[in-house]
Amino acid sequence: MSHTKADTADVEPVADAMRFLRGPLDCENLGLTLVEAPADWIGKEHDHAEDGEEEVYLLTEGEATITVDGETVALSPGEALRVSPEATRQLHTEVESTFVVAGAP
């Protein structure tokens, strides 16, 4: 099939905020995640050094920061941030915020 459709409402959230869409969309290389974070939410600190996946974080609503290798980067709606695979990153929200995260090797 040349396309796959998924409804984010049908995907169970992880950590009360993240809906991983790679599986439901049958993606072979691209990871896609919808993050609907409540106020004062802190994501898991992680990197992708082992799998070589770079990620782009696009903030669509709210305001948030991403700590990348110890540096805090503030994001406003419409801003995107690319993070290299080996960099450690962690999301933080002070208000309810929505992100779209795309990643691929």
SETI-72017 format. One record per atom (N, C-alpha, C, CB): residue in three letters; atom name; x, y, z. Coordinates in nm, 4 decimals. Glycine has a CB too. Layout:
SETI-72017
  aa at     east    north       up
 Ala CA        X        Y        Z
...
end
This chain:
SETI-72017
  aa at     east    north       up
 Met  N   0.0844  -0.1171   0.0000
 Met CA   0.0000   0.0000   0.0000
 Met  C   0.0893   0.1240   0.0000
 Met CB  -0.0962  -0.0005   0.1219
 Ser  N   0.0513   0.2256  -0.0694
 Ser CA   0.1325   0.3460  -0.0832
 Ser  C   0.1109   0.4476   0.0284
 Ser CB   0.1038   0.4106  -0.2147
 His  N   0.0135   0.4219   0.1176
 His CA  -0.0083   0.5152   0.2277
 His  C  -0.0716   0.4429   0.3460
 His CB  -0.0973   0.6329   0.1827
 Thr  N  -0.0567   0.5030   0.4642
 Thr CA  -0.1163   0.4508   0.5868
 Thr  C  -0.1693   0.5687   0.6659
 Thr CB  -0.0133   0.3678   0.6707
 Lys  N  -0.2878   0.5541   0.7227
 Lys CA  -0.3495   0.6613   0.7999
 Lys  C  -0.3666   0.6143   0.9443
 Lys CB  -0.4866   0.7034   0.7381
 Ala  N  -0.3425   0.7039   1.0386
 Ala CA  -0.3615   0.6717   1.1797
 Ala  C  -0.4266   0.7906   1.2491
 Ala CB  -0.2264   0.6349   1.2478
 Asp  N  -0.5084   0.7614   1.3481
 Asp CA  -0.5726   0.8642   1.4289
 Asp  C  -0.5015   0.8676   1.5635
 Asp CB  -0.7265   0.8369   1.4459
 Thr  N  -0.4479   0.9823   1.6018
 Thr CA  -0.3742   0.9907   1.7278
 Thr  C  -0.4613   0.9518   1.8474
 Thr CB  -0.3196   1.1318   1.7473
 Ala  N  -0.5910   0.9723   1.8382
 Ala CA  -0.6815   0.9363   1.9469
 Ala  C  -0.6855   0.7856   1.9708
 Ala CB  -0.8214   0.9872   1.9170
 Asp  N  -0.6477   0.7080   1.8696
 Asp CA  -0.6478   0.5621   1.8817
 Asp  C  -0.5172   0.5065   1.9373
 Asp CB  -0.6750   0.5000   1.7474
 Val  N  -0.4192   0.5938   1.9612
 Val CA  -0.2879   0.5505   2.0086
 Val  C  -0.2779   0.5808   2.1582
 Val CB  -0.1727   0.6211   1.9290
 Glu  N  -0.2484   0.4763   2.2366
 Glu CA  -0.2374   0.4929   2.3813
 Glu  C  -0.1186   0.5826   2.4162
 Glu CB  -0.2232   0.3558   2.4505
 Pro  N  -0.1388   0.6812   2.5035
 Pro CA  -0.0272   0.7680   2.5414
 Pro  C   0.0713   0.6977   2.6339
 Pro CB  -0.0795   0.8937   2.6086
 Val  N   0.1980   0.7349   2.6216
 Val CA   0.3044   0.6871   2.7082
 Val  C   0.3454   0.8059   2.7942
 Val CB   0.4265   0.6284   2.6259
 Ala  N   0.3739   0.7829   2.9209
 Ala CA   0.4122   0.8887   3.0145
 Ala  C   0.3062   0.9997   3.0176
 Ala CB   0.5499   0.9473   2.9759
 Asp  N   0.1806   0.9617   2.9987
 Asp CA   0.0667   1.0543   3.0046
 Asp  C   0.0715   1.1681   2.9040
 Asp CB   0.0575   1.1119   3.1405
 Ala  N   0.1585   1.1592   2.8025
 Ala CA   0.1678   1.2739   2.7117
 Ala  C   0.2078   1.2365   2.5695
 Ala CB   0.2663   1.3728   2.7657
 Met  N   0.2787   1.1263   2.5498
 Met CA   0.3397   1.0978   2.4199
 Met  C   0.2646   0.9869   2.3457
 Met CB   0.4867   1.0584   2.4382
 Arg  N   0.2337   1.0152   2.2210
 Arg CA   0.1684   0.9153   2.1363
 Arg  C   0.2644   0.8837   2.0210
 Arg CB   0.0279   0.9670   2.0825
 Phe  N   0.3220   0.7634   2.0248
 Phe CA   0.4187   0.7205   1.9243
 Phe  C   0.3438   0.6670   1.8016
 Phe CB   0.5149   0.6120   1.9824
 Leu  N   0.3714   0.7251   1.6854
 Leu CA   0.2953   0.6923   1.5649
 Leu  C   0.3726   0.6073   1.4637
 Leu CB   0.2507   0.8186   1.4987
 Arg  N   0.4986   0.5771   1.4909
 Arg CA   0.5783   0.4970   1.3965
 Arg  C   0.5087   0.3644   1.3649
 Arg CB   0.7194   0.4703   1.4541
 Gly  N   0.4687   0.2929   1.4675
 Gly CA   0.4034   0.1634   1.4478
 Gly  C   0.2688   0.1742   1.3778
 Gly CB   0.3851   0.0952   1.5802
 Pro  N   0.1765   0.2568   1.4301
 Pro CA   0.0457   0.2685   1.3660
 Pro  C   0.0523   0.3137   1.2199
 Pro CB  -0.0392   0.3646   1.4436
 Leu  N   0.1572   0.3899   1.1848
 Leu CA   0.1717   0.4349   1.0458
 Leu  C   0.2571   0.3407   0.9613
 Leu CB   0.2321   0.5733   1.0429
 Asp  N   0.3078   0.2341   1.0229
 Asp CA   0.3957   0.1383   0.9540
 Asp  C   0.5187   0.2065   0.8932
 Asp CB   0.3178   0.0651   0.8442
 Cys  N   0.5755   0.3053   0.9642
 Cys CA   0.6952   0.3747   0.9157
 Cys  C   0.8165   0.2822   0.9239
 Cys CB   0.7205   0.5041   0.9973
 Glu  N   0.8957   0.2820   0.8200
 Glu CA   1.0164   0.2009   0.8182
 Glu  C   1.1361   0.2763   0.8735
 Glu CB   1.0456   0.1540   0.6776
 Asn  N   1.1457   0.4059   0.8508
 Asn CA   1.2610   0.4841   0.8933
 Asn  C   1.2266   0.6036   0.9807
 Asn CB   1.3348   0.5312   0.7742
 Leu  N   1.1116   0.6615   0.9608
 Leu CA   1.0734   0.7837   1.0302
 Leu  C   0.9978   0.7525   1.1582
 Leu CB   0.9889   0.8722   0.9396
 Gly  N   1.0386   0.8206   1.2668
 Gly CA   0.9612   0.8156   1.3902
 Gly  C   0.8803   0.9433   1.3998
 Gly CB   1.0531   0.7975   1.5150
 Leu  N   0.7573   0.9345   1.4431
 Leu CA   0.6715   1.0516   1.4573
 Leu  C   0.5973   1.0387   1.5899
 Leu CB   0.5714   1.0649   1.3366
 Thr  N   0.6050   1.1436   1.6706
 Thr CA   0.5422   1.1413   1.8023
 Thr  C   0.4643   1.2700   1.8232
 Thr CB   0.6477   1.1227   1.9139
 Leu  N   0.3444   1.2569   1.8771
 Leu CA   0.2657   1.3714   1.9202
 Leu  C   0.2801   1.3790   2.0714
 Leu CB   0.1142   1.3593   1.8760
 Val  N   0.3234   1.4951   2.1212
 Val CA   0.3382   1.5161   2.2650
 Val  C   0.2368   1.6215   2.3067
 Val CB   0.4845   1.5596   2.3027
 Glu  N   0.1404   1.5809   2.3872
 Glu CA   0.0397   1.6709   2.4422
 Glu  C   0.0653   1.6767   2.5926
 Glu CB  -0.1083   1.6223   2.4091
 Ala  N   0.1541   1.7668   2.6318
 Ala CA   0.2042   1.7706   2.7686
 Ala  C   0.1249   1.8663   2.8565
 Ala CB   0.3499   1.8099   2.7692
 Pro  N   0.0925   1.8225   2.9762
 Pro CA   0.0273   1.9130   3.0704
 Pro  C   0.1289   2.0145   3.1242
 Pro CB  -0.0373   1.8334   3.1870
 Ala  N   0.0803   2.1121   3.1973
 Ala CA   0.1698   2.2078   3.2620
 Ala  C   0.2617   2.1352   3.3595
 Ala CB   0.0892   2.3176   3.3350
 Asp  N   0.3840   2.1851   3.3720
 Asp CA   0.4837   2.1306   3.4644
 Asp  C   0.5200   1.9854   3.4346
 Asp CB   0.4330   2.1413   3.6059
 Trp  N   0.5216   1.9493   3.3086
 Trp CA   0.5590   1.8141   3.2654
 Trp  C   0.7076   1.8108   3.2325
 Trp CB   0.4748   1.7692   3.1422
 Ile  N   0.7722   1.7014   3.2695
 Ile CA   0.9133   1.6827   3.2381
 Ile  C   0.9271   1.5493   3.1668
 Ile CB   1.0027   1.6881   3.3671
 Gly  N   0.9819   1.5528   3.0454
 Gly CA   1.0037   1.4307   2.9694
 Gly  C   1.1278   1.3568   3.0186
 Gly CB   1.0167   1.4625   2.8207
 Lys  N   1.1431   1.2376   2.9715
 Lys CA   1.2578   1.1540   3.0074
 Lys  C   1.3845   1.2073   2.9400
 Lys CB   1.2329   1.0063   2.9669
 Glu  N   1.4904   1.2225   3.0161
 Glu CA   1.6192   1.2601   2.9580
 Glu  C   1.6714   1.1411   2.8782
 Glu CB   1.7218   1.3036   3.0689
 His  N   1.7145   1.1676   2.7539
 His CA   1.7606   1.0576   2.6691
 His  C   1.8476   1.1087   2.5552
 His CB   1.6415   0.9799   2.6130
 Asp  N   1.9093   1.0166   2.4854
 Asp CA   1.9798   1.0469   2.3611
 Asp  C   1.9514   0.9334   2.2631
 Asp CB   2.1348   1.0646   2.3851
 His  N   2.0030   0.9465   2.1426
 His CA   1.9850   0.8431   2.0410
 His  C   2.1197   0.8030   1.9820
 His CB   1.8900   0.8920   1.9300
 Ala  N   2.2221   0.8033   2.0662
 Ala CA   2.3569   0.7697   2.0199
 Ala  C   2.3628   0.6279   1.9616
 Ala CB   2.4570   0.7831   2.1353
 Glu  N   2.2904   0.5351   2.0214
 Glu CA   2.2958   0.3961   1.9741
 Glu  C   2.2260   0.3743   1.8412
 Glu CB   2.2349   0.3055   2.0764
 Asp  N   2.1135   0.4433   1.8176
 Asp CA   2.0392   0.4197   1.6933
 Asp  C   2.0635   0.5273   1.5874
 Asp CB   1.8913   0.4115   1.7232
 Gly  N   2.1398   0.6315   1.6215
 Gly CA   2.1755   0.7337   1.5229
 Gly  C   2.0594   0.8198   1.4768
 Gly CB   2.2366   0.6689   1.4048
 Glu  N   1.9542   0.8283   1.5564
 Glu CA   1.8346   0.9032   1.5143
 Glu  C   1.8438   1.0498   1.5565
 Glu CB   1.7073   0.8393   1.5736
 Glu  N   1.8418   1.1413   1.4585
 Glu CA   1.8302   1.2829   1.4924
 Glu  C   1.6817   1.3131   1.5056
 Glu CB   1.8991   1.3754   1.3841
 Glu  N   1.6499   1.4126   1.5864
 Glu CA   1.5106   1.4479   1.6080
 Glu  C   1.4884   1.5967   1.5847
 Glu CB   1.4671   1.4091   1.7491
 Val  N   1.3669   1.6288   1.5412
 Val CA   1.3234   1.7670   1.5293
 Val  C   1.1988   1.7817   1.6158
 Val CB   1.2954   1.8069   1.3792
 Tyr  N   1.2019   1.8818   1.7019
 Tyr CA   1.0918   1.9126   1.7919
 Tyr  C   1.0249   2.0398   1.7417
 Tyr CB   1.1411   1.9285   1.9397
 Leu  N   0.8980   2.0319   1.7063
 Leu CA   0.8204   2.1463   1.6593
 Leu  C   0.7132   2.1753   1.7638
 Leu CB   0.7567   2.1189   1.5177
 Leu  N   0.7224   2.2923   1.8253
 Leu CA   0.6217   2.3315   1.9236
 Leu  C   0.5057   2.3970   1.8494
 Leu CB   0.6815   2.4282   2.0314
 Thr  N   0.3857   2.3411   1.8646
 Thr CA   0.2695   2.3960   1.7955
 Thr  C   0.1803   2.4793   1.8871
 Thr CB   0.1889   2.2842   1.7346
 Glu  N   0.1826   2.4508   2.0184
 Glu CA   0.1015   2.5252   2.1158
 Glu  C   0.1742   2.5312   2.2483
 Glu CB  -0.0380   2.4603   2.1338
 Gly  N   0.1538   2.6405   2.3209
 Gly CA   0.2108   2.6526   2.4547
 Gly  C   0.3476   2.7168   2.4525
 Gly CB   0.2193   2.5175   2.5203
 Glu  N   0.4270   2.6819   2.5513
 Glu CA   0.5660   2.7258   2.5568
 Glu  C   0.6417   2.6196   2.6342
 Glu CB   0.5807   2.8682   2.6234
 Ala  N   0.7663   2.6003   2.5981
 Ala CA   0.8425   2.4925   2.6585
 Ala  C   0.9911   2.5177   2.6425
 Ala CB   0.8042   2.3582   2.5968
 Thr  N   1.0674   2.4398   2.7153
 Thr CA   1.2122   2.4416   2.6983
 Thr  C   1.2590   2.2993   2.6732
 Thr CB   1.2835   2.5030   2.8227
 Ile  N   1.3707   2.2903   2.6041
 Ile CA   1.4375   2.1623   2.5852
 Ile  C   1.5810   2.1815   2.6333
 Ile CB   1.4316   2.1139   2.4339
 Thr  N   1.6230   2.0974   2.7250
 Thr CA   1.7606   2.1022   2.7706
 Thr  C   1.8410   2.0082   2.6818
 Thr CB   1.7728   2.0634   2.9221
 Val  N   1.9388   2.0644   2.6110
 Val CA   2.0227   1.9872   2.5183
 Val  C   2.1666   1.9966   2.5677
 Val CB   2.0098   2.0401   2.3696
 Asp  N   2.2216   1.8829   2.6079
 Asp CA   2.3588   1.8789   2.6605
 Asp  C   2.3825   1.9877   2.7646
 Asp CB   2.4597   1.8936   2.5466
 Gly  N   2.2850   2.0073   2.8544
 Gly CA   2.2983   2.1026   2.9625
 Gly  C   2.2589   2.2458   2.9295
 Gly CB   2.4356   2.1014   3.0087
 Glu  N   2.2328   2.2744   2.8020
 Glu CA   2.1918   2.4088   2.7608
 Glu  C   2.0398   2.4136   2.7455
 Glu CB   2.2615   2.4497   2.6278
 Thr  N   1.9764   2.5108   2.8092
 Thr CA   1.8316   2.5245   2.8013
 Thr  C   1.7942   2.6110   2.6814
 Thr CB   1.7752   2.5850   2.9317
 Val  N   1.7085   2.5550   2.5949
 Val CA   1.6636   2.6243   2.4744
 Val  C   1.5130   2.6462   2.4868
 Val CB   1.6991   2.5430   2.3442
 Ala  N   1.4695   2.7713   2.4853
 Ala CA   1.3271   2.8047   2.4942
 Ala  C   1.2641   2.7980   2.3556
 Ala CB   1.3069   2.9456   2.5565
 Leu  N   1.1410   2.7457   2.3495
 Leu CA   1.0662   2.7395   2.2243
 Leu  C   0.9312   2.8074   2.2399
 Leu CB   1.0478   2.5939   2.1791
 Ser  N   0.8917   2.8785   2.1358
 Ser CA   0.7592   2.9382   2.1246
 Ser  C   0.6860   2.8672   2.0119
 Ser CB   0.7674   3.0927   2.0989
 Pro  N   0.5520   2.8769   2.0068
 Pro CA   0.4780   2.8115   1.8996
 Pro  C   0.5312   2.8505   1.7611
 Pro CB   0.3300   2.8462   1.9102
 Gly  N   0.5474   2.7496   1.6770
 Gly CA   0.5986   2.7700   1.5422
 Gly  C   0.7486   2.7511   1.5315
 Gly CB   0.5627   2.9064   1.4949
 Glu  N   0.8181   2.7420   1.6434
 Glu CA   0.9626   2.7211   1.6396
 Glu  C   0.9958   2.5727   1.6465
 Glu CB   1.0308   2.7960   1.7547
 Ala  N   1.1024   2.5370   1.5753
 Ala CA   1.1471   2.3980   1.5710
 Ala  C   1.2931   2.3918   1.6125
 Ala CB   1.1273   2.3368   1.4296
 Leu  N   1.3317   2.2796   1.6718
 Leu CA   1.4682   2.2574   1.7160
 Leu  C   1.5141   2.1193   1.6717
 Leu CB   1.4797   2.2725   1.8692
 Arg  N   1.6282   2.1143   1.6021
 Arg CA   1.6896   1.9876   1.5628
 Arg  C   1.7921   1.9490   1.6678
 Arg CB   1.7553   1.9974   1.4218
 Val  N   1.7922   1.8207   1.7058
 Val CA   1.8872   1.7706   1.8047
 Val  C   1.9610   1.6518   1.7436
 Val CB   1.8151   1.7301   1.9381
 Ser  N   2.0936   1.6565   1.7488
 Ser CA   2.1751   1.5483   1.6920
 Ser  C   2.1606   1.4211   1.7756
 Ser CB   2.3241   1.5906   1.6840
 Pro  N   2.1876   1.3054   1.7151
 Pro CA   2.1655   1.1784   1.7835
 Pro  C   2.2395   1.1647   1.9171
 Pro CB   2.2063   1.0671   1.6937
 Glu  N   2.3646   1.2102   1.9238
 Glu CA   2.4440   1.1889   2.0440
 Glu  C   2.4161   1.2880   2.1565
 Glu CB   2.5875   1.1948   2.0090
 Ala  N   2.3401   1.3921   2.1292
 Ala CA   2.3095   1.4930   2.2314
 Ala  C   2.2024   1.4429   2.3275
 Ala CB   2.2639   1.6241   2.1657
 Thr  N   2.2221   1.4706   2.4553
 Thr CA   2.1213   1.4386   2.5561
 Thr  C   2.0170   1.5491   2.5542
 Thr CB   2.1851   1.4231   2.6988
 Arg  N   1.8886   1.5090   2.5601
 Arg CA   1.7798   1.6059   2.5560
 Arg  C   1.6712   1.5700   2.6550
 Arg CB   1.7216   1.6151   2.4159
 Gln  N   1.5990   1.6756   2.7013
 Gln CA   1.4874   1.6561   2.7936
 Gln  C   1.3899   1.7720   2.7769
 Gln CB   1.5371   1.6457   2.9415
 Leu  N   1.2623   1.7396   2.7596
 Leu CA   1.1559   1.8391   2.7441
 Leu  C   1.1043   1.8856   2.8800
 Leu CB   1.0403   1.7817   2.6606
 His  N   1.0686   2.0146   2.8881
 His CA   1.0097   2.0723   3.0090
 His  C   0.8969   2.1659   2.9655
 His CB   1.1178   2.1491   3.0955
 Thr  N   0.7834   2.1571   3.0323
 Thr CA   0.6752   2.2521   3.0046
 Thr  C   0.6335   2.3211   3.1343
 Thr CB   0.5533   2.1804   2.9392
 Glu  N   0.6017   2.4481   3.1238
 Glu CA   0.5451   2.5201   3.2380
 Glu  C   0.3949   2.5358   3.2203
 Glu CB   0.6120   2.6583   3.2545
 Val  N   0.3508   2.5408   3.0947
 Val CA   0.2084   2.5472   3.0624
 Val  C   0.1761   2.4295   2.9707
 Val CB   0.1706   2.6845   2.9946
 Glu  N   0.0491   2.4009   2.9562
 Glu CA   0.0060   2.2948   2.8652
 Glu  C   0.0633   2.3233   2.7264
 Glu CB  -0.1503   2.2842   2.8602
 Ser  N   0.1283   2.2243   2.6656
 Ser CA   0.1982   2.2453   2.5386
 Ser  C   0.1847   2.1237   2.4477
 Ser CB   0.3462   2.2759   2.5635
 Thr  N   0.1924   2.1498   2.3177
 Thr CA   0.1840   2.0424   2.2185
 Thr  C   0.3051   2.0493   2.1263
 Thr CB   0.0520   2.0521   2.1365
 Phe  N   0.3682   1.9335   2.1070
 Phe CA   0.4831   1.9184   2.0184
 Phe  C   0.4533   1.8142   1.9116
 Phe CB   0.6088   1.8792   2.0983
 Val  N   0.5146   1.8287   1.7988
 Val CA   0.5264   1.7216   1.7011
 Val  C   0.6754   1.6905   1.6930
 Val CB   0.4650   1.7619   1.5593
 Val  N   0.7107   1.5656   1.7121
 Val CA   0.8514   1.5253   1.7104
 Val  C   0.8703   1.4265   1.5971
 Val CB   0.8954   1.4631   1.8471
 Ala  N   0.9681   1.4562   1.5091
 Ala CA   1.0023   1.3659   1.3994
 Ala  C   1.1461   1.3230   1.4176
 Ala CB   0.9811   1.4334   1.2602
 Gly  N   1.1741   1.1965   1.3917
 Gly CA   1.3102   1.1471   1.4034
 Gly  C   1.3398   1.0418   1.2991
 Gly CB   1.3342   1.0913   1.5415
 Ala  N   1.4636   1.0412   1.2548
 Ala CA   1.5077   0.9417   1.1567
 Ala  C   1.6594   0.9303   1.1642
 Ala CB   1.4616   0.9800   1.0118
 Pro  N   1.7116   0.8120   1.1271
 Pro CA   1.8578   0.7970   1.1253
 Pro  C   1.9192   0.8780   1.0117
 Pro CB   1.8969   0.6484   1.1114
end
